[in-house]
Amino acid sequence: MSKVRKYLKITGYEGAEVIYKREVLAGTITDKKLEELLRCLVSKYLEEDEVIESLLKKNSKGRRDLLDITRNGTRFMLSCGENPHFVAEIVTK
């Protein structure tokens, strides 16, 4: 009988099209690093000004939320970005 393992499934979407897929063994990356990873993946598709505007303090004039992390409350799922956007979720195999 094979052992069930948990993975972090990281998927990038442009609209409904999948532009990136990768699975990482759960427990090999911290939540904080996973958030950083999602921000890095999204920022690859942004203009330089969009990155700067996304890193301004909250409530600053001109701030954008393109690199904010959204958490799903019912199960472990993080997302970042608008279009494209990246999602990380736990899957078992």
N, CA, C and O atoms as a GROMACS GRO file, in nm:
protein
  372
    1MET      N    1   0.084  -0.117   0.000
    1MET     CA    2   0.000   0.000   0.000
    1MET      C    3   0.089   0.124   0.000
    1MET      O    4   0.180   0.135   0.082
    2SER      N    5   0.063   0.216  -0.091
    2SER     CA    6   0.147   0.336  -0.101
    2SER      C    7   0.106   0.439   0.004
    2SER      O    8  -0.010   0.447   0.046
    3LYS      N    9   0.204   0.516   0.044
    3LYS     CA   10   0.184   0.620   0.145
    3LYS      C   11   0.125   0.745   0.080
    3LYS      O   12   0.171   0.789  -0.025
    4VAL      N   13   0.023   0.801   0.144
    4VAL     CA   14  -0.038   0.925   0.095
    4VAL      C   15   0.050   1.041   0.139
    4VAL      O   16   0.088   1.051   0.256
    5ARG      N   17   0.083   1.129   0.044
    5ARG     CA   18   0.168   1.244   0.074
    5ARG      C   19   0.092   1.372   0.041
    5ARG      O   20   0.005   1.374  -0.047
    6LYS      N   21   0.128   1.478   0.113
    6LYS     CA   22   0.069   1.609   0.087
    6LYS      C   23   0.168   1.694   0.009
    6LYS      O   24   0.288   1.693   0.035
    7TYR      N   25   0.113   1.767  -0.087
    7TYR     CA   26   0.194   1.856  -0.172
    7TYR      C   27   0.131   1.994  -0.176
    7TYR      O   28   0.010   2.010  -0.158
    8LEU      N   29   0.214   2.092  -0.200
    8LEU     CA   30   0.166   2.226  -0.233
    8LEU      C   31   0.160   2.233  -0.384
    8LEU      O   32   0.262   2.220  -0.452
    9LYS      N   33   0.042   2.253  -0.436
    9LYS     CA   34   0.023   2.267  -0.581
    9LYS      C   35   0.021   2.417  -0.611
    9LYS      O   36  -0.067   2.489  -0.563
   10ILE      N   37   0.117   2.464  -0.689
   10ILE     CA   38   0.129   2.604  -0.725
   10ILE      C   39   0.091   2.617  -0.872
   10ILE      O   40   0.152   2.554  -0.958
   11THR      N   41  -0.010   2.699  -0.899
   11THR     CA   42  -0.060   2.715  -1.035
   11THR      C   43  -0.072   2.862  -1.068
   11THR      O   44  -0.122   2.942  -0.989
   12GLY      N   45  -0.025   2.897  -1.188
   12GLY     CA   46  -0.038   3.034  -1.237
   12GLY      C   47  -0.142   3.038  -1.348
   12GLY      O   48  -0.146   2.949  -1.434
   13TYR      N   49  -0.225   3.141  -1.346
   13TYR     CA   50  -0.332   3.156  -1.445
   13TYR      C   51  -0.324   3.293  -1.511
   13TYR      O   52  -0.300   3.394  -1.445
   14GLU      N   53  -0.344   3.295  -1.640
   14GLU     CA   54  -0.368   3.419  -1.714
   14GLU      C   55  -0.509   3.403  -1.769
   14GLU      O   56  -0.531   3.328  -1.864
   15GLY      N   57  -0.604   3.474  -1.708
   15GLY     CA   58  -0.744   3.447  -1.738
   15GLY      C   59  -0.774   3.305  -1.690
   15GLY      O   60  -0.748   3.272  -1.574
   16ALA      N   61  -0.830   3.223  -1.777
   16ALA     CA   62  -0.859   3.084  -1.742
   16ALA      C   63  -0.746   2.989  -1.785
   16ALA      O   64  -0.750   2.870  -1.754
   17GLU      N   65  -0.648   3.041  -1.857
   17GLU     CA   66  -0.538   2.958  -1.909
   17GLU      C   67  -0.431   2.936  -1.803
   17GLU      O   68  -0.388   3.030  -1.736
   18VAL      N   69  -0.390   2.810  -1.788
   18VAL     CA   70  -0.281   2.778  -1.695
   18VAL      C   71  -0.149   2.813  -1.761
   18VAL      O   72  -0.118   2.765  -1.871
   19ILE      N   73  -0.070   2.898  -1.694
   19ILE     CA   74   0.059   2.939  -1.749
   19ILE      C   75   0.177   2.881  -1.671
   19ILE      O   76   0.292   2.891  -1.714
   20TYR      N   77   0.147   2.820  -1.556
   20TYR     CA   78   0.255   2.762  -1.474
   20TYR      C   79   0.195   2.658  -1.381
   20TYR      O   80   0.087   2.677  -1.326
   21LYS      N   81   0.268   2.547  -1.362
   21LYS     CA   82   0.227   2.442  -1.268
   21LYS      C   83   0.350   2.382  -1.203
   21LYS      O   84   0.450   2.355  -1.270
   22ARG      N   85   0.342   2.362  -1.072
   22ARG     CA   86   0.452   2.298  -1.000
   22ARG      C   87   0.398   2.244  -0.869
   22ARG      O   88   0.313   2.306  -0.806
   23GLU      N   89   0.449   2.128  -0.829
   23GLU     CA   90   0.414   2.072  -0.699
   23GLU      C   91   0.540   2.062  -0.615
   23GLU      O   92   0.646   2.023  -0.663
   24VAL      N   93   0.525   2.098  -0.488
   24VAL     CA   94   0.636   2.094  -0.392
   24VAL      C   95   0.587   2.014  -0.271
   24VAL      O   96   0.475   2.034  -0.225
   25LEU      N   97   0.670   1.926  -0.221
   25LEU     CA   98   0.633   1.846  -0.105
   25LEU      C   99   0.597   1.938   0.012
   25LEU      O  100   0.674   2.028   0.046
   26ALA      N  101   0.480   1.916   0.071
   26ALA     CA  102   0.436   1.999   0.184
   26ALA      C  103   0.537   1.987   0.297
   26ALA      O  104   0.591   1.879   0.323
   27GLY      N  105   0.560   2.097   0.364
   27GLY     CA  106   0.654   2.097   0.476
   27GLY      C  107   0.795   2.137   0.437
   27GLY      O  108   0.881   2.153   0.523
   28THR      N  109   0.820   2.154   0.306
   28THR     CA  110   0.954   2.192   0.261
   28THR      C  111   0.969   2.342   0.243
   28THR      O  112   1.077   2.391   0.209
   29ILE      N  113   0.860   2.417   0.264
   29ILE     CA  114   0.863   2.562   0.253
   29ILE      C  115   0.770   2.620   0.360
   29ILE      O  116   0.661   2.568   0.382
   30THR      N  117   0.814   2.725   0.425
   30THR     CA  118   0.731   2.787   0.528
   30THR      C  119   0.619   2.869   0.463
   30THR      O  120   0.626   2.904   0.345
   31ASP      N  121   0.518   2.900   0.542
   31ASP     CA  122   0.408   2.983   0.491
   31ASP      C  123   0.459   3.120   0.446
   31ASP      O  124   0.416   3.172   0.343
   32LYS      N  125   0.549   3.177   0.524
   32LYS     CA  126   0.604   3.309   0.491
   32LYS      C  127   0.682   3.304   0.359
   32LYS      O  128   0.668   3.394   0.276
   33LYS      N  129   0.762   3.201   0.339
   33LYS     CA  130   0.838   3.186   0.214
   33LYS      C  131   0.744   3.157   0.097
   33LYS      O  132   0.770   3.200  -0.015
   34LEU      N  133   0.637   3.084   0.122
   34LEU     CA  134   0.539   3.055   0.018
   34LEU      C  135   0.472   3.185  -0.029
   34LEU      O  136   0.451   3.204  -0.149
   35GLU      N  137   0.439   3.272   0.065
   35GLU     CA  138   0.383   3.402   0.028
   35GLU      C  139   0.483   3.481  -0.055
   35GLU      O  140   0.447   3.543  -0.155
   36GLU      N  141   0.609   3.479  -0.013
   36GLU     CA  142   0.715   3.548  -0.087
   36GLU      C  143   0.729   3.490  -0.227
   36GLU      O  144   0.746   3.564  -0.324
   37LEU      N  145   0.722   3.358  -0.239
   37LEU     CA  146   0.731   3.292  -0.368
   37LEU      C  147   0.619   3.336  -0.461
   37LEU      O  148   0.643   3.367  -0.578
   38LEU      N  149   0.495   3.340  -0.410
   38LEU     CA  150   0.382   3.383  -0.493
   38LEU      C  151   0.400   3.526  -0.540
   38LEU      O  152   0.372   3.558  -0.656
   39ARG      N  153   0.449   3.613  -0.451
   39ARG     CA  154   0.474   3.752  -0.491
   39ARG      C  155   0.580   3.760  -0.599
   39ARG      O  156   0.568   3.838  -0.694
   40CYS      N  157   0.685   3.680  -0.586
   40CYS     CA  158   0.791   3.679  -0.688
   40CYS      C  159   0.738   3.633  -0.823
   40CYS      O  160   0.770   3.692  -0.926
   41LEU      N  161   0.658   3.527  -0.823
   41LEU     CA  162   0.603   3.475  -0.948
   41LEU      C  163   0.512   3.578  -1.015
   41LEU      O  164   0.519   3.596  -1.137
   42VAL      N  165   0.429   3.646  -0.938
   42VAL     CA  166   0.341   3.749  -0.995
   42VAL      C  167   0.422   3.867  -1.046
   42VAL      O  168   0.394   3.918  -1.154
   43SER      N  169   0.521   3.910  -0.969
   43SER     CA  170   0.597   4.031  -1.006
   43SER      C  171   0.672   4.013  -1.138
   43SER      O  172   0.704   4.111  -1.205
   44LYS      N  173   0.700   3.889  -1.174
   44LYS     CA  174   0.765   3.860  -1.301
   44LYS      C  175   0.682   3.912  -1.420
   44LYS      O  176   0.737   3.942  -1.526
   45TYR      N  177   0.551   3.923  -1.402
   45TYR     CA  178   0.460   3.965  -1.509
   45TYR      C  179   0.418   4.112  -1.498
   45TYR      O  180   0.341   4.160  -1.580
   46LEU      N  181   0.469   4.184  -1.397
   46LEU     CA  182   0.430   4.322  -1.376
   46LEU      C  183   0.534   4.418  -1.433
   46LEU      O  184   0.650   4.383  -1.451
   47GLU      N  185   0.489   4.539  -1.461
   47GLU     CA  186   0.581   4.647  -1.496
   47GLU      C  187   0.650   4.693  -1.369
   47GLU      O  188   0.599   4.673  -1.259
   48GLU      N  189   0.765   4.755  -1.383
   48GLU     CA  190   0.841   4.802  -1.267
   48GLU      C  191   0.759   4.895  -1.179
   48GLU      O  192   0.762   4.883  -1.057
   49ASP      N  193   0.685   4.989  -1.241
   49ASP     CA  194   0.603   5.082  -1.164
   49ASP      C  195   0.493   5.010  -1.088
   49ASP      O  196   0.458   5.050  -0.976
   50GLU      N  197   0.437   4.904  -1.145
   50GLU     CA  198   0.334   4.827  -1.075
   50GLU      C  199   0.391   4.759  -0.951
   50GLU      O  200   0.323   4.751  -0.849
   51VAL      N  201   0.514   4.710  -0.960
   51VAL     CA  202   0.579   4.648  -0.843
   51VAL      C  203   0.597   4.752  -0.734
   51VAL      O  204   0.562   4.727  -0.618
   52ILE      N  205   0.651   4.868  -0.769
   52ILE     CA  206   0.673   4.974  -0.671
   52ILE      C  207   0.541   5.016  -0.607
   52ILE      O  208   0.532   5.027  -0.485
   53GLU      N  209   0.439   5.039  -0.688
   53GLU     CA  210   0.308   5.081  -0.636
   53GLU      C  211   0.246   4.974  -0.546
   53GLU      O  212   0.171   5.007  -0.454
   54SER      N  213   0.276   4.848  -0.571
   54SER     CA  214   0.222   4.739  -0.490
   54SER      C  215   0.295   4.724  -0.357
   54SER      O  216   0.243   4.661  -0.265
   55LEU      N  217   0.413   4.782  -0.345
   55LEU     CA  218   0.491   4.771  -0.221
   55LEU      C  219   0.482   4.896  -0.134
   55LEU      O  220   0.543   4.902  -0.027
   56LEU      N  221   0.406   4.996  -0.178
   56LEU     CA  222   0.385   5.114  -0.095
   56LEU      C  223   0.304   5.077   0.029
   56LEU      O  224   0.231   4.977   0.029
   57LYS      N  225   0.316   5.159   0.135
   57LYS     CA  226   0.238   5.136   0.257
   57LYS      C  227   0.090   5.139   0.227
   57LYS      O  228   0.045   5.209   0.136
   58LYS      N  229   0.014   5.061   0.304
   58LYS     CA  230  -0.132   5.064   0.290
   58LYS      C  231  -0.181   5.207   0.309
   58LYS      O  232  -0.124   5.282   0.388
   59ASN      N  233  -0.284   5.243   0.238
   59ASN     CA  234  -0.345   5.376   0.240
   59ASN      C  235  -0.258   5.486   0.179
   59ASN      O  236  -0.294   5.603   0.185
   60SER      N  237  -0.144   5.450   0.119
   60SER     CA  238  -0.062   5.550   0.050
   60SER      C  239  -0.126   5.581  -0.084
   60SER      O  240  -0.183   5.494  -0.150
   61LYS      N  241  -0.117   5.706  -0.125
   61LYS     CA  242  -0.172   5.747  -0.254
   61LYS      C  243  -0.097   5.672  -0.365
   61LYS      O  244   0.026   5.667  -0.365
   62GLY      N  245  -0.171   5.614  -0.457
   62GLY     CA  246  -0.110   5.542  -0.568
   62GLY      C  247  -0.081   5.396  -0.540
   62GLY      O  248  -0.034   5.324  -0.629
   63ARG      N  249  -0.109   5.349  -0.416
   63ARG     CA  250  -0.081   5.209  -0.383
   63ARG      C  251  -0.178   5.117  -0.457
   63ARG      O  252  -0.296   5.147  -0.471
   64ARG      N  253  -0.125   5.004  -0.503
   64ARG     CA  254  -0.206   4.901  -0.569
   64ARG      C  255  -0.192   4.772  -0.491
   64ARG      O  256  -0.095   4.754  -0.417
   65ASP      N  257  -0.287   4.681  -0.505
   65ASP     CA  258  -0.284   4.556  -0.428
   65ASP      C  259  -0.247   4.435  -0.515
   65ASP      O  260  -0.294   4.324  -0.489
   66LEU      N  261  -0.165   4.456  -0.614
   66LEU     CA  262  -0.131   4.349  -0.708
   66LEU      C  263  -0.046   4.238  -0.644
   66LEU      O  264  -0.044   4.126  -0.695
   67LEU      N  265   0.023   4.269  -0.534
   67LEU     CA  266   0.108   4.168  -0.469
   67LEU      C  267   0.056   4.128  -0.331
   67LEU      O  268   0.128   4.066  -0.252
   68ASP      N  269  -0.069   4.163  -0.301
   68ASP     CA  270  -0.128   4.123  -0.174
   68ASP      C  271  -0.163   3.975  -0.178
   68ASP      O  272  -0.200   3.920  -0.282
   69ILE      N  273  -0.151   3.911  -0.063
   69ILE     CA  274  -0.184   3.769  -0.049
   69ILE      C  275  -0.326   3.756   0.004
   69ILE      O  276  -0.364   3.823   0.101
   70THR      N  277  -0.405   3.670  -0.060
   70THR     CA  278  -0.541   3.641  -0.016
   70THR      C  279  -0.544   3.498   0.034
   70THR      O  280  -0.492   3.407  -0.030
   71ARG      N  281  -0.606   3.479   0.151
   71ARG     CA  282  -0.619   3.345   0.211
   71ARG      C  283  -0.764   3.300   0.203
   71ARG      O  284  -0.856   3.378   0.227
   72ASN      N  285  -0.783   3.173   0.169
   72ASN     CA  286  -0.915   3.112   0.172
   72ASN      C  287  -0.936   3.060   0.313
   72ASN      O  288  -0.854   2.983   0.364
   73GLY      N  289  -1.044   3.099   0.378
   73GLY     CA  290  -1.066   3.063   0.517
   73GLY      C  291  -1.107   2.919   0.542
   73GLY      O  292  -1.088   2.869   0.653
   74THR      N  293  -1.164   2.852   0.443
   74THR     CA  294  -1.217   2.718   0.468
   74THR      C  295  -1.114   2.606   0.452
   74THR      O  296  -1.127   2.501   0.513
   75ARG      N  297  -1.011   2.630   0.370
   75ARG     CA  298  -0.904   2.531   0.354
   75ARG      C  299  -0.776   2.606   0.320
   75ARG      O  300  -0.781   2.726   0.289
   76PHE      N  301  -0.663   2.539   0.325
   76PHE     CA  302  -0.538   2.609   0.298
   76PHE      C  303  -0.527   2.641   0.150
   76PHE      O  304  -0.506   2.552   0.067
   77MET      N  305  -0.541   2.768   0.119
   77MET     CA  306  -0.521   2.814  -0.018
   77MET      C  307  -0.481   2.961  -0.013
   77MET      O  308  -0.549   3.043   0.049
   78LEU      N  309  -0.370   2.992  -0.078
   78LEU     CA  310  -0.322   3.129  -0.088
   78LEU      C  311  -0.326   3.170  -0.234
   78LEU      O  312  -0.304   3.088  -0.323
   79SER      N  313  -0.356   3.297  -0.259
   79SER     CA  314  -0.350   3.347  -0.395
   79SER      C  315  -0.289   3.486  -0.395
   79SER      O  316  -0.292   3.557  -0.294
   80CYS      N  317  -0.234   3.524  -0.511
   80CYS     CA  318  -0.169   3.653  -0.526
   80CYS      C  319  -0.184   3.697  -0.671
   80CYS      O  320  -0.171   3.616  -0.763
   81GLY      N  321  -0.212   3.827  -0.690
   81GLY     CA  322  -0.219   3.881  -0.824
   81GLY      C  323  -0.360   3.892  -0.876
   81GLY      O  324  -0.456   3.844  -0.816
   82GLU      N  325  -0.370   3.959  -0.992
   82GLU     CA  326  -0.499   3.975  -1.059
   82GLU      C  327  -0.498   3.897  -1.190
   82GLU      O  328  -0.562   3.793  -1.201
   83ASN      N  329  -0.427   3.947  -1.288
   83ASN     CA  330  -0.415   3.876  -1.415
   83ASN      C  331  -0.278   3.907  -1.475
   83ASN      O  332  -0.258   4.013  -1.534
   84PRO      N  333  -0.185   3.815  -1.459
   84PRO     CA  334  -0.202   3.679  -1.409
   84PRO      C  335  -0.210   3.675  -1.257
   84PRO      O  336  -0.176   3.772  -1.188
   85HIS      N  337  -0.256   3.561  -1.206
   85HIS     CA  338  -0.255   3.536  -1.063
   85HIS      C  339  -0.206   3.394  -1.037
   85HIS      O  340  -0.216   3.306  -1.122
   86PHE      N  341  -0.152   3.376  -0.918
   86PHE     CA  342  -0.096   3.246  -0.879
   86PHE      C  343  -0.166   3.197  -0.753
   86PHE      O  344  -0.200   3.276  -0.665
   87VAL      N  345  -0.186   3.066  -0.746
   87VAL     CA  346  -0.258   3.003  -0.635
   87VAL      C  347  -0.171   2.889  -0.581
   87VAL      O  348  -0.110   2.814  -0.658
   88ALA      N  349  -0.166   2.877  -0.448
   88ALA     CA  350  -0.100   2.764  -0.384
   88ALA      C  351  -0.202   2.694  -0.295
   88ALA      O  352  -0.269   2.759  -0.215
   89GLU      N  353  -0.213   2.564  -0.309
   89GLU     CA  354  -0.308   2.488  -0.230
   89GLU      C  355  -0.253   2.351  -0.198
   89GLU      O  356  -0.166   2.300  -0.269
   90ILE      N  357  -0.304   2.290  -0.091
   90ILE     CA  358  -0.261   2.158  -0.049
   90ILE      C  359  -0.340   2.052  -0.127
   90ILE      O  360  -0.462   2.060  -0.138
   91VAL      N  361  -0.267   1.954  -0.181
   91VAL     CA  362  -0.329   1.838  -0.246
   91VAL      C  363  -0.266   1.712  -0.188
   91VAL      O  364  -0.152   1.716  -0.140
   92THR      N  365  -0.336   1.602  -0.192
   92THR     CA  366  -0.282   1.474  -0.146
   92THR      C  367  -0.274   1.378  -0.262
   92THR      O  368  -0.360   1.378  -0.351
   93LYS      N  369  -0.171   1.296  -0.260
   93LYS     CA  370  -0.152   1.194  -0.364
   93LYS      C  371  -0.112   1.064  -0.301
   93LYS      O  372  -0.091   0.965  -0.371
   0.00000   0.00000   0.00000
